């Protein structure tokens, strides 16, 4: 029996890492973003999804492979590239993860509110308690893997039902995915939306969620590279399927001439497509998206602290619980700090190019990767993503920071 358990456990870990990355990306912002962009660009938004998927794969394959080869977490690799760089990267990840987790907690509270009628604050507290329960489990890693896989599949299934009900123009969607025709006067916004999706799918802590999970599970080294690569691509594809299904649902609603509620675009997609039942389904999807993002954000953010001191590593589960509790307290007592989220979003836009550039440099440092030879095409693809995200991050800081100051 022991002969069969190890491969089965390894397969579960690979799948768990893929779903951890995917469900970390599929949060409340993901649902809103996809609905808004579909209403703005129509069927041509399919092209944006396709391009973002290719860029996402270019980023994730580089990050996961270098971490597996180096057999170190990203912050330790960064410190090996330049002493002190890892501490800076960890600060970006942890602060950004905490800020966005406030939004995830709020989204979970909204999902409970739709499903059960409790106030958003009560729903947030109940959801936080469930998330904390995952990390109180003796085998927290396996519990997190199973929760993210189950809820991830549920989200895709429920959204697929709504998409079928919405009856989207699939032929037009396929045509515009390959030959986009964005509305006049919105071509700049159309191009920027590609990079926005990349940042929302593999930006900040999401970049490292699956790779750190594999490292913690002992999947590392040159012999594991084929499995690590498949797991990274699988995570992106799960995210792409969810975004594609939600895109079709929103497109079906928009194509019939309906207008999405600007206060809650994804909720109106579900309700307009499937009526009162659709609204309840939205509550389930919103809650599942938020609670898995809460777990992914807390786990990955704290993983950036574990190697800095033995005590942080020994009590990492308690720190994760504190991370979730802090996010919940801030939301309940202070509310959703919009300015903090905007600033975190601007900084998050710079985290991906910085972290990706660090790992691309590390990929060619023999002191870090030893005799491993990183493929040149992966380096080129990663550099392309880094440059594109650096441009967007800088643009966001320039445009949003003055608004915060005022």
Long-range contacts (C-beta under 8 A, 24 or more apart in sequence): 10-219, 10-227, 12-142, 12-145, 13-145, 13-213, 13-214, 13-217, 13-219, 14-214, 14-219, 14-227, 14-230, 14-231, 14-234, 15-145, 15-149, 15-231, 15-234, 16-141, 16-142, 16-144, 16-145, 16-146, 16-148, 16-149, 16-213, 16-217, 17-145, 17-209, 17-210, 17-211, 17-213, 17-214, 17-217, 17-219, 17-231, 17-235, 18-210, 18-231, 18-232, 18-234, 18-235, 18-238, 19-145, 19-148, 19-149, 19-152, 19-235, 19-238, 20-144, 20-145, 20-148, 20-209, 20-210, 20-213, 20-235, 20-295, 20-296, 20-299, 21-60, 21-206, 21-209, 21-210, 21-232, 21-235, 21-236, 21-239, 21-296, 22-148, 22-152, 22-235, 22-236, 22-238, 22-239, 22-242, 23-148, 23-151, 23-152, 23-155, 23-289, 23-292, 23-293, 23-295, 23-296, 24-205, 24-206, 24-209, 24-292, 24-293, 24-296, 24-297, 24-300, 25-200, 25-201, 25-202, 25-206, 25-239, 25-293, 26-152, 26-155, 26-239, 26-242, 26-243, 26-289, 26-292, 26-293, 27-100, 27-103, 27-104, 27-107, 27-289, 27-290, 27-292, 27-293, 28-103, 28-104, 28-106, 28-107, 28-110, 28-286, 28-289, 28-290, 28-293, 29-100, 29-103, 29-200, 30-200, 30-201, 30-242, 30-243, 30-289, 31-246, 31-266, 31-285, 31-286, 31-289, 32-264, 32-265, 32-266, 33-196, 33-197, 33-200, 34-243, 34-246, 34-247, 34-250, 34-266, 35-246, 35-250, 35-260, 35-265, 35-266, 35-268, 35-269, 36-260, 36-265, 37-193, 37-197, 38-246, 38-247, 38-250, 38-251, 38-254, 39-250, 39-254, 39-259, 39-260, 39-265, 40-183, 40-186, 40-189, 41-180, 41-182, 41-183, 41-186, 41-190, 41-193, 42-176, 42-183, 42-251, 42-254, 42-255, 43-169, 43-172, 43-173, 43-175, 43-176, 43-177, 43-251, 44-176, 44-180, 44-181, 44-182, 44-190, 45-176, 45-193, 45-247, 45-251, 46-173, 46-174, 46-176, 46-177, 46-180, 46-244, 46-247, 47-176, 47-177, 47-178, 47-179, 47-180, 48-180, 48-190, 48-193, 48-194, 48-197, 49-177, 49-197, 49-240, 49-243, 49-244, 49-247, 50-177, 51-194, 52-194, 52-197, 52-198, 52-201, 53-236, 53-237, 53-240, 55-194, 55-195, 55-198, 55-384, 55-385, 55-388, 56-198, 56-201, 56-202, 56-236, 56-239, 56-240, 57-232, 57-233, 57-236, 57-381, 58-378, 58-381, 58-382, 58-384, 58-385, 59-198, 59-202, 59-207, 59-352, 59-356, 59-381, 59-382, 59-385, 60-202, 60-207, 60-210, 60-232, 60-233, 60-235, 60-236, 61-229, 61-232, 61-233, 61-378, 61-381, 61-382, 62-356, 62-359, 62-360, 62-363, 62-374, 62-378, 62-379, 62-381, 62-382, 63-207, 63-208, 63-211, 63-232, 63-355, 63-356, 63-359, 64-210, 64-211, 64-214, 64-228, 64-229, 64-231, 64-232, 65-225, 65-228, 65-229, 65-232, 65-363, 65-374, 65-378, 66-359, 66-360, 66-362, 66-363, 66-369, 66-374, 67-208, 67-211, 67-212, 67-214, 67-215, 67-220, 67-359, 68-211, 68-214, 68-215, 68-219, 68-220, 68-221, 68-224, 68-225, 68-228, 69-220, 69-221, 69-222, 69-225, 69-363, 69-369, 69-370, 69-372, 70-362, 70-368, 70-369, 71-215, 71-220, 71-221, 72-215, 72-307, 72-368, 73-208, 73-212, 73-215, 73-303, 73-304, 73-306, 73-307, 74-208, 74-211, 74-212, 74-304, 74-355, 74-358, 74-359, 75-304, 75-307, 75-308, 76-307, 77-358, 77-359, 77-362, 77-368, 78-355, 78-358, 78-362, 80-362, 80-365, 80-367, 80-368, 81-358, 81-361, 81-362, 81-365, 81-368, 85-358, 87-308, 89-304, 89-351, 89-354, 89-355, 89-358, 90-304, 90-305, 90-308, 92-204, 92-347, 92-350, 92-351, 92-354, 93-204, 93-205, 93-208, 93-300, 93-301, 93-304, 93-351, 94-301, 94-302, 94-304, 94-305, 95-344, 95-347, 96-204, 96-205, 96-344, 96-347, 96-348, 96-351, 97-204, 97-205, 97-297, 97-298, 97-300, 97-301, 97-323, 98-301, 98-323, 98-326, 98-327, 99-337, 99-340, 99-341, 99-343, 99-344, 100-204, 100-205, 100-293, 100-297, 100-341, 100-344, 100-348, 101-293, 101-294, 101-297, 101-298, 101-301, 101-323, 101-324, 101-327, 102-327, 102-330, 102-331, 102-336, 102-337, 102-340, 102-341, 103-336, 103-341, 104-290, 104-291, 104-293, 104-294, 104-297, 104-327, 105-290, 105-294, 105-324, 105-327, 105-328, 105-331, 106-290, 106-331, 106-336, 107-286, 107-287, 107-289, 107-290, 107-293, 108-286, 108-287, 108-290, 108-291, 108-294, 109-331, 110-283, 110-286, 110-290, 111-283, 111-284, 111-285, 111-286, 111-287, 111-288, 111-289, 111-290, 111-291, 112-283, 112-287, 113-283, 114-267, 114-279, 114-280, 114-282, 114-283, 114-286, 115-280, 115-283, 115-284, 115-287, 121-331, 121-332, 124-328, 124-331, 124-332, 125-328, 125-332, 127-287, 127-290, 127-291, 127-294, 128-294, 128-324, 128-325, 128-327, 128-328, 130-291, 131-291, 131-294, 131-295, 131-298, 131-324, 132-321, 132-324, 132-325, 134-295, 135-295, 135-298, 135-299, 135-317, 135-320, 135-321, 135-324, 136-317, 136-321, 140-317, 141-213, 141-216, 141-217, 144-295, 144-299, 145-213, 147-291, 147-292, 147-295, 148-292, 148-295, 148-296, 151-288, 151-291, 151-292, 152-238, 152-242, 152-288, 152-292, 154-284, 154-288, 155-242, 155-285, 155-288, 155-289, 156-238, 156-241, 156-242, 156-245, 158-281, 158-284, 158-285, 159-242, 159-245, 159-246, 159-249, 159-285, 160-245, 161-274, 161-281, 162-249, 162-269, 162-270, 162-273, 162-274, 162-278, 162-281, 163-245, 163-246, 163-248, 163-249, 163-252, 163-273, 165-249, 165-252, 165-273, 165-274, 165-278, 166-248, 166-249, 166-250, 166-251, 166-252, 166-253, 166-269, 166-272, 166-273, 166-274, 167-252, 168-248, 168-249, 168-251, 168-252, 168-255, 169-251, 169-252, 169-255, 170-248, 172-255, 173-247, 173-248, 173-251, 192-392, 192-395, 195-388, 195-389, 195-391, 195-392, 196-392, 197-243, 198-352, 198-385, 198-388, 198-389, 199-348, 199-349, 199-352, 199-389, 199-392, 199-393, 201-236, 201-239, 202-236, 202-352, 203-348, 203-349, 203-351, 203-352, 203-389, 204-348, 204-351, 204-352, 205-296, 205-297, 205-300, 205-301, 205-304, 206-296, 206-300, 207-351, 207-352, 207-355, 207-356, 208-300, 208-303, 208-304, 208-355, 209-296, 209-299, 209-300, 210-235, 212-299, 212-300, 212-303, 213-299, 216-303, 222-372, 249-273, 294-324, 294-327, 298-323, 298-324, 298-327, 339-404, 342-400, 342-403, 342-404, 343-400, 343-401, 343-404, 345-396, 345-400, 346-393, 346-396, 346-397, 346-400, 346-401, 347-393, 347-397, 348-393, 349-389, 349-392, 349-393, 349-396, 349-397, 350-389, 350-390, 350-393, 350-394, 350-397, 352-385, 352-386, 352-389, 352-393, 353-385, 353-386, 353-387, 353-389, 353-390, 353-393, 356-382, 356-385, 356-386, 356-389, 357-383, 357-386, 360-386
